[in-house]
Amino acid sequence: MLLGCLSFVDAVAADTKSNSIKLGIMQVTTAGSDRGITPSGRAMLLTNNDGSSSAYTQVIGLEPFTSYGSHVHNLPCSLGGGGHYKNDPDVPGAVESNELWVNFTTNDAGIGLGQASQNFSVRPDAQSVV
């Protein structure tokens, strides 16, 4: 169930070796608010000079000790997040090695931290974490 979405915006960081940094803030979806779950959180997407990419999430206000699946998606939250971002769009289905899966499990306080890295540079159509 889609509880929230984090859309990326470009950020500038002059003291980093990363090619780009995108930051996102949690937007609660109707499904989340209808269930009384209104998490807050943030995400960061790094595209590095070495050709790799990493995604990080921090979400607060979820159910304790619960596993959540989240993935980098190809549209912003304002457009529903779209589908999974794929390094090779022609690969059928959801294949972890072709995507950035930022899955996490919350702690006793309902806080979840996710991290995923892949050996490919994401294109500009990597726009959100859902």
SVG drawing of the C-alpha trace seen along z (x, -y; Angstrom):
<svg xmlns="http://www.w3.org/2000/svg" viewBox="-10 -25 45 34">
<polyline fill="none" stroke="black" stroke-width="0.4" points="0.0,0.0 1.4,-3.4 1.6,-5.4 3.8,-8.2 6.0,-9.5 9.2,-11.6 9.8,-13.7 13.4,-14.8 14.5,-18.3 18.0,-19.2 20.4,-20.4 23.8,-22.0 26.7,-20.8 30.0,-22.4 32.0,-20.3 31.1,-16.9 32.6,-14.7 29.1,-13.6 27.9,-14.6 24.5,-15.4 22.5,-15.3 18.7,-15.3 16.7,-15.7 13.1,-14.9 10.6,-15.5 7.7,-13.0 4.3,-13.7 1.6,-11.6 -0.8,-9.8 -4.5,-9.5 -4.0,-5.8 -1.7,-6.8 -4.0,-9.5 -7.1,-7.3 -5.4,-4.7 -4.3,-7.4 -0.6,-6.9 1.0,-10.3 4.7,-9.6 7.3,-12.3 10.6,-11.7 13.3,-12.6 15.2,-11.0 18.5,-11.7 19.6,-10.4 23.3,-10.6 24.8,-10.2 28.5,-9.7 31.5,-10.5 32.4,-6.8 29.2,-5.9 27.3,-4.6 24.1,-5.8 22.9,-5.6 19.5,-6.3 18.8,-7.0 15.6,-7.3 14.6,-8.2 10.9,-7.9 9.4,-8.6 5.9,-7.8 5.4,-4.3 4.3,-1.1 7.1,0.3 9.0,3.4 7.5,3.5 9.2,4.0 8.4,1.6 9.3,1.8 10.2,-1.4 11.8,-2.1 13.0,-4.9 10.3,-5.8 10.2,-7.5 7.6,-10.3 7.2,-12.9 4.7,-12.4 2.4,-15.0 1.9,-12.6 1.5,-9.5 5.1,-8.5 4.8,-6.5 6.5,-3.1 9.8,-1.8 12.8,-3.6 14.8,-1.1 18.4,-1.5 17.4,0.4 13.8,-0.4 13.5,2.6 14.1,5.2 10.6,6.7 9.3,6.8 10.8,5.6 14.5,6.8 16.5,5.5 19.8,5.3 18.1,3.0 16.5,0.7 17.1,-1.1 15.2,0.7 15.3,-1.2 13.6,1.3 13.8,0.9 12.4,2.2 11.3,-0.2 12.7,-0.1 10.6,-0.1 9.9,-3.9 8.6,-3.4 11.6,-5.0 13.0,-3.4 16.3,-4.0 16.8,-2.7 19.9,-2.6 20.5,-1.2 23.4,-1.5 23.9,-0.3 26.7,-0.5 24.9,-2.7 24.2,-6.4 20.5,-7.3 19.0,-9.5 16.9,-12.6 13.7,-10.5 14.6,-9.1 12.2,-11.5 10.9,-10.0 10.9,-7.3 7.6,-5.5"/>
</svg>
